[in-house]
Amino acid sequence: MSIPHVLVIPCSAQGHVIPFMAVSKCLIEHGVRVTFVNTDFIHRRVIDALADKDFLGDRIHLVSIPDGLGPGDDRNNFGILLEANFQVMPAKLEDLIRDIEEKEGPKITCLVADGNMGWALQVARKMNIPRAVFWPASAALWHWELAFQRIPIQHQMFQLALGMPTMNTAHLAWACVGDLAAQKTVFSLVVRNNKFLEVADWLICNSSPNFESAVLNFAPRILPVGPLLSSHWLESSAGYFWPEDSNCLKWLDQQPHKSVIYVAFGSFTVFYQIQFRELALGLELCNKPFLRVVRPDTTEEKDDAYPKGFKERISGRGKLVGWAPQQKVLAHASIACFVSHCGWNSTMEGASNGIPFLCWPYFTDQFLNETYISDMWRVGLRFKRDESGIIRRSEFKCKVDQLLDDVSFKIRSSDIKEKLAKVVDEGGESHKNFSDFIQWMKAL
């Protein structure tokens, strides 16, 4: 039997590339060869951030194609980015597949595309390649995006089925991109993309039946295979857009058990100056050790954004890094809680390590994930904002104290950790779904 050769293609965002790398690592562990397709722009960022340029070797072949945008275009504008992708990338992907099969071999056994990259399935269908879709966010978000046929006229809470979380229409993907014209553009892209997904042979997602049983019962074609956290690959930095600062792990080694507040807001969250400073002063007010990830573009302030004297006052107690090896951080015995933007990857990683959350969502599905964390699983707390929309330092300290003083959060977090470990072990539903997927692929 020949070795399956899978081509994977994620959407051009950190929260998509990382879970696609996790899928790729799992495929590798099952004896599958992987060609990983990024855009040229993202490919350069991934290569530049790799701690060991030769780490992946021949296990995962990293390649790239143009995304349709110029060097100075705004790639954070998803409407513009996705439309450019659709106009340019299908032909480039087809050329890449032909080039791989003509010059390198072996042929592509299967294409695994991001749920936002439905056009790639059309390319695979044209070339008679079997097709799978991997959705890196929650099954609930995917089901909702598949279900909507028109833009909601007004912002309102909704629930598609009993047992599913509620969500505000203002937090759907197309509602977070600017004015009504821009929203209509993105919505039309979503509808068109959903149509493309109909040709998929498999629909899998990085979720767990322990997390989303009601959604998965309501949408049985979506198969959970998560959480996809590959412990054998924790030493890899592959897929990240910024170089990791692993020195923070040595600092964590010196901290007491369950004492450190870990603060990280993913790859998109940007703070106004006043909020950035209130968070800093809140951490100082807590008088506990903390590790905070601060990307270079976290705030628009060009000079030192911290309050005067802050770094000197927290010296020894606080650690500031540009990017952290998050899975290793969350698995560290010194971590007490996770102040998070509630991106799905962070949600899965924190829950898989039994860490209680303080929820600070920024946009789109992060508010849905906050609902899961605080209302349904009850492993975290929300912050209250003042009349200006700011989370004040006193509110921050109050919620940190409440979370850490209430042992029930730790108990429920540990319970979820155990359940998630079982579902990916042999005999668990996610393990079985992924094994079935692999067997289907090997039989092609």
For each residue, the residues with C-beta under 8 A, 3 or more apart:
1: 442
2: 106
3: 31 32 33 106
4: 31 32 33 109 110 441 442 444
5: 32 33 34 35 106 107 108 109
6: 27 32 33 34 35 108 109 110 111 112 441
7: 34 35 37 97 100 108 110 111 112 129
8: 20 23 24 34 35 36 37 111 112 113 134
9: 20 37 93 111 112 113 114 117 120
10: 13 16 17 19 20 38 114 117 136
11: 16 114 116 117
12: 16 17 38 39 41 42 67 75 81 85
13: 10 16 17 267 268
14: 17 18 240 241 266 267 268
15: 18 19 136 137 266 267 343 344 345
16: 10 11 12 13 19 20 114 116 136
17: 10 12 13 14 20 21 38 42 46 239 241
18: 14 15 21 22 136 239 240 345
19: 10 15 16 22 23 134 136 206 228 345
20: 8 9 10 16 17 23 24 36 112 114 134 136 239
21: 17 18 24 25 36 60 236 238 239
22: 18 19 25 26 206 228 229 230
23: 8 19 20 26 27 112 134 206 228
24: 8 20 21 27 28 34 36 60
25: 21 22 28 29 60 230 232 233 236
26: 22 23 29 30 228 230 434
27: 6 23 24 30 32 34 438
28: 24 25 31 32 33 34 59 60
29: 25 26 230 232
30: 26 27 438
31: 3 4 28
32: 3 4 5 6 27 28 438 441 442
33: 3 4 5 6 28 61 106
34: 5 6 7 8 24 27 28 59 60 61
35: 5 6 7 8 60 61 63 100 108
36: 8 20 21 24 60 61 62 63
37: 7 8 9 63 64 65 93 96
38: 10 12 17 42 43 46 62 63 64
39: 12 42 43 64 65 66 67 85 89
40: 43 44 64 65 66 67
41: 12 44 45 67 69 75
42: 12 17 38 39 45 46 64 67 241
43: 38 39 40 46 47 62 63 64
44: 40 41 47 48 64
45: 41 42 48 49 241
46: 17 38 42 43 49 50 62 238 239 240 241
47: 43 44 50 53 62
48: 44 45 243
49: 45 46 237 240 241 242 243 244
50: 46 47 53 55 56 237 238
51: 55 237 243 244 246
52: 55 237
53: 47 50
54: 57
55: 50 51 52 235 236 237 238
56: 50 59 60 62 236 238
57: 54
58: 61
59: 28 34 56
60: 21 24 25 28 34 35 36 56 238
61: 33 34 35 36 58
62: 36 38 43 46 47 56
63: 35 36 37 38 43 96
64: 37 38 39 40 42 43 44
65: 37 39 40 89 92 93 95 96
66: 39 40 88 89 92
67: 12 39 40 41 42 75 81 84 85 88 89
68: 84 85 86 87 88 89
69: 41 73 75 80 81 84
70: 73
71:
72:
73: 69 70 80 84
74: 77 80
75: 12 41 67 69 81
76: 81 268
77: 74 80 81 177
78: 81 82 173 177 186
79: 82 83 177 178 182 185 186 189
80: 69 73 74 77 83 84
81: 12 67 69 75 76 77 78 84 85
82: 78 79 85 86 116 186 189 193
83: 79 80 86 87 185 189
84: 67 68 69 73 80 81 87 88
85: 12 39 67 68 81 82 88 89 117 119
86: 68 82 83 89 90 119 189 192
87: 68 83 84
88: 66 67 68 84 85 91 92
89: 39 65 66 67 68 85 86 92 93 119 120
90: 86 93 94 119 120 122 123
91: 88 94 95
92: 65 66 88 89 95 96
93: 9 37 65 89 90 96 97 120 123
94: 90 91 97 98 123 126 127
95: 65 91 92 98 99
96: 37 63 65 92 93 99 100
97: 7 93 94 100 101 108 123 127 129
98: 94 95 101 102
99: 95 96 102 103 104
100: 7 35 96 97 103 104 105 108
101: 97 98 104 105 106 107 108
102: 98 99
103: 99 100
104: 99 100 101
105: 100 101
106: 2 3 5 33 101 109
107: 5 101
108: 5 6 7 35 97 100 101 111 127 129
109: 4 5 6 106 129 130 441 444
110: 4 6 7 129 130 131 132 441 444
111: 6 7 8 9 108 120 121 123 124 129 130 131 132
112: 6 7 8 9 20 23 132 133 134
113: 8 9 117 118 120 121 124 131 132 133 134
114: 9 10 11 16 20 117 120 133 134 135 136
115: 118 133 134 135 136 142 193 197
116: 11 16 82 193
117: 9 10 11 85 113 114 120 121 193
118: 113 115 121 122 133 192 193 194 195 196 197
119: 85 86 89 90 122 123 193 196
120: 9 89 90 93 111 113 114 117 123 124
121: 111 113 117 118 124 125 131 133 196 197 199 200
122: 90 118 119 125 126 196 199
123: 90 93 94 97 111 119 120 126 127
124: 111 113 120 121 127 129 130 131
125: 121 122 128 129 131 199
126: 94 122 123
127: 94 97 108 123 124
128: 125
129: 7 97 108 109 110 111 124 125
130: 109 110 111 124 201 441 444
131: 110 111 113 121 124 125 199 200 201 202
132: 110 111 112 113 200 201 202 203 204 437
133: 112 113 114 115 118 121 197 200 202 203 204
134: 8 19 20 23 112 113 114 115 204 205 206
135: 114 115 139 142 203 204 205 206 222
136: 10 15 16 18 19 20 114 115 205 206 344 345
137: 15 141 142 205 206 344 365
138: 141 142 205 207 211 212 215 344 365 368 369 372
139: 135 142 143 205 207 212 215 216 219 222 224
140: 143 144 164 165 167 212 215 368
141: 137 138 144 145 365 368
142: 115 135 137 138 139 145 146 205 219 222
143: 139 140 146 147 160 215 218 219 222
144: 140 141 147 148 160 167 172
145: 141 142 148 172 173 190 194
146: 142 143 194 197 219
147: 143 144 160
148: 144 145 151 152 172 187 190
149: 191
150:
151: 148 174 175 183 184 187
152: 148 155 156 158 169 172 175
153:
154: 169
155: 152 168 169 170 175
156: 152 168 169
157: 166 167 168 169
158: 152 166 167 168 169
159: 162 164 165 166 167
160: 143 144 147 164 218
161: 164 214 215 218
162: 159 214
163: 213 214
164: 140 159 160 161 214 215 218
165: 140 159 368 371 372 375 376
166: 157 158 159 371
167: 140 144 157 158 159 171 172 367 368 371
168: 155 156 157 158 171 367
169: 152 154 155 156 157 158 172 175
170: 155 175 176
171: 167 168 175 176 363 364 365 366 367 368
172: 144 145 148 152 167 169 175 176 364
173: 78 145 176 177 186 190 364 365
174: 151 177 183 184 186 187 190
175: 151 152 155 169 170 171 172 183
176: 170 171 172 173 363 364
177: 77 78 79 173 174 182 183 185 186
178: 79 181 182 183
179: 182 183
180: 183 184
181: 178 184 185
182: 79 177 178 179 185 186
183: 151 174 175 177 178 179 180 186 187
184: 151 174 180 181 187 188
185: 79 83 177 181 182 188 189
186: 78 79 82 173 174 177 182 183 189 190
187: 148 151 174 183 184 190 191
188: 184 185 191 192
189: 79 82 83 86 185 186 192 193
190: 145 148 173 174 186 187 193 194
191: 149 187 188 194 195
192: 86 118 188 189 195 196
193: 82 115 116 117 118 119 189 190 196 197
194: 118 145 146 190 191 197 198
195: 118 191 192 198
196: 118 119 121 122 192 193 199
197: 115 118 121 133 146 193 194 200 203
198: 194 195
199: 121 122 125 131 196
200: 121 131 132 133 197 203
201: 130 131 132 440
202: 131 132 133 223 437 440
203: 132 133 135 197 200 221 222 223
204: 132 133 134 135 222 223 224 225 433 434 437
205: 134 135 136 137 138 139 142 222 223 224 225 226
206: 19 22 23 134 135 136 137 224 225 226 227 228 344 345 348
207: 138 139 211 212 216 224 226 227
208: 211 212 224 226 227 419 420 423 424 430
209: 212 213 216 224 423 429 430
210: 213 416 419 420 423
211: 138 207 208 224 351 372 377 420
212: 138 139 140 207 208 209 215 216 224
213: 163 209 210 216 217
214: 161 162 163 164 217 218
215: 138 139 140 143 161 164 212 218 219 222
216: 139 207 209 212 213 219 220 222 224
217: 213 214 220
218: 143 160 161 164 214 215
219: 139 142 143 146 215 216 222
220: 216 217
221: 203
222: 135 139 142 143 203 204 205 215 216 219
223: 202 203 204 205 433 437
224: 139 204 205 206 207 208 209 211 212 216 423 429 430 433
225: 204 205 206 228 430 433 434 437
226: 205 206 207 208 348 424 430
227: 206 207 208 348 349 351 352 420 424 430
228: 19 22 23 26 206 225
229: 22 327 348 349 352
230: 22 25 26 29 233 234
231: 234
232: 25 29
233: 25 230 236
234: 230 231 325 327 328 331
235: 55
236: 21 25 55 56 233 239
237: 49 50 51 52 55 240 243 244 325
238: 21 46 50 55 56 60
239: 17 18 20 21 46 236
240: 14 18 46 49 237 243 244 323
241: 14 17 42 45 46 49 267
242: 49 295 322 323
243: 48 49 51 237 240 322 323
244: 49 51 237 240 323 324 325
245: 248 321 322 323 324
246: 51 249 250 325 328
247: 250 251 321
248: 245 251 252 291 319 321 324 325 329
249: 246 252 253 325 328 329 332
250: 246 247 253 254
251: 247 248 254 255 291 319
252: 248 249 255 260 291 329 332 334 335
253: 249 250 334
254: 250 251
255: 251 252 259 260 289 334
256: 259 289 334
257: 333 334
258: 333 334 335 336
259: 255 256 288 289 334 336
260: 252 255 288 289 290 291 332 334 335 336
261: 283 286 288 289 290 291 336 337 339 400
262: 290 291 292 329 330 335 337 338 339 355
263: 279 283 290 291 292 293 339
264: 292 293 324 326 338 339 340 341 346
265: 269 293 298 340 341 360 362
266: 14 15 269 340 341 343 345 346 362
267: 13 14 15 241 295
268: 13 14 76 341 362 363
269: 265 266 298 341 360 362
270: 297 298 299 300 362
271: 275 276 279 298 299
272: 275 276 299 300
273: 276 277 299 300 301 305
274: 277 278 390
275: 271 272 278 279 390 391
276: 271 272 273 279 280 298 299 301 305 306
277: 273 274 280 281 305 306 307
278: 274 275 281 282 390 391 392 393 396
279: 263 271 275 276 282 283 391 393 396
280: 276 277 283 284 306 307 310
281: 277 278 284 285 307 310 393
282: 278 279 285 286 391 392 393 394 395 396 397 400
283: 261 263 279 280 286 290 292 314 318 396
284: 280 281 287 310 313 314 318 393
285: 281 282 393 394 396 397
286: 261 282 283 290 396 397 400 401
287: 284 317
288: 259 260 261 317 336 400
289: 255 256 259 260 261 317 318 319 334
290: 260 261 262 263 283 286 314 317 318 319
291: 248 251 252 260 261 262 263 318 319 321 324 329
292: 262 263 264 283 318 319 320 321
293: 263 264 265 321 322 323 324
294: 298 320 321 322
295: 242 267 298 322 323
296: 322
297: 270
298: 265 269 270 271 276 294 295 305
299: 270 271 272 273 276 305
300: 270 272 273
301: 273 276 304 305
302:
303:
304: 301
305: 273 276 277 298 299 301
306: 276 277 280 310 311
307: 277 280 281 310
308:
309: 312 313
310: 280 281 284 306 307 313 314
311: 306 314 315 320
312: 309 315
313: 284 309 310
314: 283 284 290 310 311 317 318
315: 311 312 318
316:
317: 287 288 289 290 314
318: 283 284 289 290 291 292 314 315
319: 248 251 289 290 291 292
320: 292 294 311
321: 245 247 248 291 292 293 294 324
322: 242 243 245 293 294 295 296
323: 240 242 243 244 245 293 295
324: 244 245 248 264 291 293 321 329
325: 234 237 244 246 248 249 328 329
326: 264 329 330 346 349
327: 229 234 330 331 349
328: 234 246 249 325 331 332
329: 248 249 252 262 291 324 325 326 332 335
330: 262 326 327 335 338 349 350 352 353 355
331: 234 327 328 353
332: 249 252 260 328 329 335
333: 257 258
334: 252 253 255 256 257 258 259 260 289
335: 252 258 260 262 329 330 332 338 353 355
336: 258 259 260 261 288 356 404
337: 261 262 355 356 357 358 400 403 404
338: 262 264 330 335 346 350 355 356 357 358
339: 261 262 263 264 357 358 360
340: 264 265 266 343 346 347 350 357 358 359 360
341: 264 265 266 268 269 346 360 361 362 366
342: 346 347 357 359 360 361 366 367 369 370 373
343: 15 266 340 346 347 366 369
344: 15 136 137 138 206 347 348 365 369
345: 15 18 19 136 206 266 348 349
346: 264 266 326 338 340 341 342 343 349 350
347: 340 342 343 344 350 351 357 369 372 373
348: 206 226 227 229 344 345 351 352
349: 227 229 326 327 330 345 346 352 353
350: 330 338 340 346 347 353 355 357
351: 211 227 347 348 354 355 377 379 413 416 417 420
352: 227 229 330 348 349 417 420 421
353: 330 331 335 349 350 417
354: 351 410 413 414 416 417
355: 262 330 335 337 338 350 351 413
356: 336 337 338 379 380 403 404 409 410 413
357: 337 338 339 340 342 347 350 373 374 379 380 381
358: 337 338 339 340 380 381 383 399 400 403
359: 340 342 369 370 373 374 380 381 382 383
360: 265 269 339 340 341 342 383 391
361: 341 342 366 367 369 370
362: 265 266 268 269 270 341 366
363: 171 176 268 366 367
364: 171 172 173 176 367
365: 137 138 141 171 173 344 368 369
366: 171 341 342 343 361 362 363 369 370
367: 167 168 171 342 361 363 364 370 371
368: 138 140 141 165 167 171 365 371 372
369: 138 342 343 344 347 359 361 365 366 372 373
370: 342 359 361 366 367 373 374 380 382
371: 165 166 167 367 368 374 375 376
372: 138 165 211 347 368 369 375 376 377
373: 342 347 357 359 369 370 376 377 379 380
374: 357 359 370 371 378 380 381 382
375: 165 371 372 378
376: 165 371 372 373
377: 211 351 372 373 380 412 416
378: 374 375 408 409 412
379: 351 356 357 373 409 412 413 416
380: 356 357 358 359 370 373 374 377 403 409
381: 357 358 359 374 399 402 403 409
382: 359 370 374 399
383: 358 359 360 391 395 396 399
384: 391 395
385: 388 389 390 391 395
386: 389 390 391 392 395
387:
388: 385
389: 385 386
390: 274 275 278 385 386
391: 275 278 279 282 360 383 384 385 386 395 396
392: 278 282 386 395 396
393: 278 279 281 282 284 285 396 397
394: 282 285 397 398
395: 282 383 384 385 386 391 392 398 399
396: 278 279 282 283 285 286 383 391 392 393 399 400
397: 282 285 286 393 394 400 401
398: 394 395 401 402
399: 358 381 382 383 395 396 402 403
400: 261 282 286 288 337 358 396 397 403 404
401: 286 397 398 404 405
402: 381 398 399 405 406
403: 337 356 358 380 381 399 400 406 409
404: 336 337 356 400 401
405: 401 402
406: 402 403 409
407: 410 411
408: 378 411 412
409: 356 378 379 380 381 403 406 412 413
410: 354 356 407 413 414
411: 407 408 414 415
412: 377 378 379 408 409 415 416
413: 351 354 355 356 379 409 410 416 417
414: 354 410 411 417 418
415: 411 412 418 419
416: 210 351 354 377 379 412 413 419 420
417: 351 352 353 354 413 414 420 421
418: 414 415 421 422
419: 208 210 415 416 422 423
420: 208 210 211 227 351 352 416 417 423 424
421: 352 417 418 424 425
422: 418 419 425 428
423: 208 209 210 224 419 420 428 429 430 431
424: 208 226 227 420 421 428 430 431
425: 421 422 428 431
426: 431
427: 431 432
428: 422 423 424 425 431 432
429: 209 224 423 432 433
430: 208 209 224 225 226 227 423 424 433 434
431: 423 424 425 426 427 428 434 435
432: 427 428 429 435 436
433: 204 223 224 225 429 430 436 437
434: 26 204 225 430 431 437 438
435: 431 432 438 439
436: 432 433 439 440
437: 132 202 204 223 225 433 434 440 441
438: 27 30 32 434 435 441 442
439: 435 436 442 443
440: 201 202 436 437 443 444
441: 4 6 32 109 110 130 437 438 444
442: 1 4 32 438 439
443: 439 440
444: 4 109 110 130 440 441
